[in-house]
Structures are given as structure tokens and as C-alpha cells.
Amino acid sequence: MDFDLTLEQRMLKESLRTFVNKECPKDFVMEIEEKEEFPLHLFPKMAKLGMLALPFPEKYGGLNGNVMDEVIIIEELSRGAAAAGLTYFLSVCFGGKSIEYFGSEEQKNEYLPRLCKGELMFSLALTEPEGGTDILGSLRTTAEFRDGAYFINGQKTFITGAHVADFLVTLVRTGENTIKKADGLSVFLIDAKSTGIEMNRLKKLGIKAIGSKEIFFSEVKGGVAEKKSGCRWVSWVEGKFKTGLKKPLQLTKSWAIQMQSKY
């Protein structure tokens, strides 16, 4: 497989560096970190330049890009500010790509064009109080089907960007008396403003601008995205963590070292 960048991808890198230099100067990055202020204004600007639409198929409002384009965008945005890279990563990779790969055709047509236009933001609601990496063993949030609808109850924690998201991509248990931990998992797309959702902000040591929340679900109605096949989605998400989330953290460390050397 050829990993050399195409001419279009090299041009993409250059345009992203111009964008970052203009929109994410170091004083701005330090200010939003100190104020713990999510850089919401960057999202519509990303949409205007086609960043949000690039990785999605044209029939859903996208530009027929690929995973290499995703990685380039995340890397270049994160070079300027981890908050910028994560703003993109949460909505496009965890939100949009979850819908593209695992959602119904109806959901793809409803949500992806709006994401490409910068009209929707997403957050991943995966981690629970009893564990993060062992999500299958720690998962306690449930969805029970009754009276023609699913009702979600439980708690999530360290959920990045949940307070600005329109929808929460949420892993729950829908199966009872399962033999394997991987059985009975479902992924729900939950309106973040639904009745029964309570969020509390968590204190962080770094990347404070993005913000993390603990979320409580109490009899929350939710529409299922992928019923009883959530284990396959979890494996996919773990891969996204490795390819997408690692880079903002690496570049944040590099930026901190550079800043330290100046003082």
C-alpha cells in the first residue's frame, strides 16, 4: 500500500497550516485553556473549508475523501491546538463515521449532511465509573424496551465535549442473562438535550478547553443505532482511538516541551 501523500493531500496540509496559523495562535490556545472554553467558533469554519465533509461519501453531502485525509486533518489541527483536533475528531470520527459504518440508511441521510454543513456536533459516551479500558467488564448502563420505546438508565464519566454535543453516541446493554461480556451490547444515538440527562463538569489537568463531563441517564428515551452488535462497534472505536486520539496527545506534549524551553 502506498502511503505517500497525493498532490491533493499535500495541498490539504498546506491549507490546514494556513488555517491553524490564523485561527489558533498560541495566545488564543493558552486563553481557552485557562478559561476552559470550548472553541465552538472553529467548527463552522471547519465546515466552510470542507474539513467536515471531506471523509464522507458524496451522496451524504461529503467529498469522497478517505481515512488518510482524516488523519492529515487531525494531525494538522492538533499541531496548532489539541482542542481544535479533538473538536474535529469527536464529531467526524466518533460521531459521523459511527453513523456511516453502523447506522441505518435513514440515519445516514438525516445526520451526515447536517454534520458536513457544521450543523451537528457529537460526543462519544463510552467510559463508565467502574472502568474505561475494560468497557465490556465495567458497562452498567442499560436500555430496556417497554411501551414501544427504549429507556436508558446509568452513568458515564470522562465524556469529552458532551456539554456542546447535539447527540451522544452511547454504548449500553440491551441483553439480559448474557453468557459473554461482549453479548447484548447496543449503540444508541441519544439527543444530548433529552429529558432525564444530567451532566456535571469534571476538573482536568490538561486540554481543559474541550471539557469532560460525567453524565447521568434516568429514564432517557433513545433511538438505537446498532442493536445487539455493539461489540463490533467497540472494536472499531478502539482502532479510532489509536489512529486519531493519539496524535493530539503527542502534539500537545511536543508543544508543551517547546513552550517550556522558552522560559
Helices and strands as residue ranges (DSSP letters): H 7-23, H 26-35, H 42-48, G 58-60, H 67-80, H 82-88, I 89-96, H 97-102, H 105-116, E 122-125, H 135-138, E 142-146, E 149-160, G 162-164, E 167-173, E 185-191, E 197-202, E 212-226, H 230-240, I 241-245, H 246-260
